[in-house]
Amino acid sequence: MNGEITRNQLLELVKELVQQKRAGTLYVHTDDNHLIIVGVEGGNIVSLICGPKQGERAIPIVRRMKTGTYRLEDGVMTHRTSRSTLPSSETLLSLLSEEETAEVRDTAWVQSMLCKVLAGYLGPIAPLVCKEAVSRAGGIDSSEKLQRVVENLAGEIDSLSEAERFRVQAQKELGNLLT
């Protein structure tokens, strides 16, 4: 089974696998270029992986997903998440179903993503400029502060067209975190 999928369809498919006590691995390549792996065995979610993030740390990435392509492989899965980082299937489904809030939970990841995007415009000085902008804004723990930081960073780019491209790229990378 494969094709296009939205976040809501992904959640429904995982719920269906859990309710039917099926075993399978769901691979989703999101529109923002993440690979999400969800494994279910005997009606339990045994794996939630997105890049190096596993378990609860992968939840924000799934919440930001809009669309993607997927492939479902039936049978016993090979990817497993440590039980210590994985809540119960019911809790996971509930957490995944919640909409992303205006609170920024993984500020280290967000800051590193901003630095990575900014480096394409400012080069090796980008991490220092990014760190200073975050400090001046008082952090990036809310979408309002994050938006302010993005605007300040865009202001550091000399070309107006490149500054706009930076804004678009930051929006693409950070999705719902930016208002």
N, C-alpha and C positions, 0 to 999 in steps of 0.2 A: 504494500500500500504506500503510495507517495503522491505528491502534488503540492499545490499552494496551500498555505494555512495562515490563519490569523491567530492572535494570542488567545482569544476566546475559544476558537476551535481547538487549539492545542490543549487548553484546560479541559474541554469536554472530552477529548480523546483520552487524556490521562485518567480522568474520572471514570470513563467507560472501562478502561483496562483494569483499574482498581476494583470497580464494582463487579466485573465479570471474572475476577481473580485470574486474569490472563498473565502470561509472561511475555515480555517483549522489550525492545529497546527502540526508543523514538529519537531520531536525529533530526534537528531543525537547524537549518542555515538561515539566520535572520536577515532582514533587509539591511540591517546595520552591521553585517558581516561578523556575527558571532555564531558559534556552533554550540547549541544546547543539546545535551544528552540527558534523556530521562529514561531510567530503567525501572521496570515493574516486574515483580515475580510474585506469584501466588496472591495477587491483590494488594501487595505492599510496594510502595515506591522504595527501591533500594539504591537508587542513584539519581542525583541531580548535579550535573556538571556543566560548567560553561568556562572553557579555557582552564586557567589554573584555579578557578573558584569552584568550590564544591559545597553541597548542602545549602545552609541558609545564606551563605555568602553569594551564591549564584542567583538568589531570588530577585534582587533588583534588576538584573539583566533580563530575566524572563518578564518582569513587570513592564520593562521599557519596550519590549518587543511589540511591533505592530503587525508585520507580516513576514513571511518567509516561505521556504520550501522545506518539505519534510519527507522522511522515509521511515517507515515502521517495519522493524524486523521482528517476526514472531520467534518465540522460544527463549531459552535461558540466555540471560545477558552476561557479558563479560566485564563491563564497566561497573565498578561498585564504589559507592561513597562510604567513608568511614561512618559507622553507626553513631559515633560521638558528634558528628556534624550534621546529622540528619534527623529532624523531628519525625513524629509519626506521619503516616500518609494523610490522615485527616487534617492535621495541623498544616502540613505542607500545601495541600490543596487550598486551604483557607488563606494562607499567606500569599500564595500565587494568585489567588482571585482578587485580592485587594488591589485597588488602583494605587499607582505610585503617588506618594504624597509630596507636598512641597518641601518636606524635610530632606536634606541630603544626608544619607547615612554613611556612605563610604567616601568621606572627604579626601582621603589619600588617593583613592583611585581617580576621583574627579580631577584633583589637582594634577596628577600625573598625565591624565588624558589632555587637559588644557595645555600643559607644557609640551606634550608631543605635537599637538596641533600647531601651537605657536612656533615651535622650532622650525616648521616649514616656511615661516615668514621671517623670523628673526635670527635663525641659526642657533649656535651654541649658547648664546646669552639668554635664551628663552627661559630656562629654569629659574634663573635669578629674577628676571622681570616678572615671571609668574608668581614666584614666592612673595615678592614685594607687593604685588597687586592684591593677592589674597590677604596679606597682613594688613594692608591699608583698609580693606573692606571689612576687617574684623572676622575673617574666616569665610567659609563657603558652606555653612551648615543650613542654609535655606535657599530656595530658588531665587529670592530677591537679591541676596548677597552674591550668588553665583552670576546672576544677570549683570550686576554691577561690575563684577570682575571681568566678565567677557567684554563688556563695553570699554572698560579701562584698558584691557589688553588690545582690543581693536584700535584704540587711540594711539597705541605705541607703534602701529604699522604705518609707514609713511604714505603708501599708496592707498587712496580711498577705495579703489576697486579691490585691492588685496585685503583691505580691512573688512570689506563686505564679504569676501570669500571666506575669511577667517570666521566671521559670525555664522555663516551658513554651515561651515564645516563643524564648528563647535556645537551648533544646534543638532546636526546629524549625529554626532558622537554622543552627546549628552541627552538627547531626546526630551522626555517629559520633565527632566530636572530643570530645564529652562522654561520660564513662563512665556 
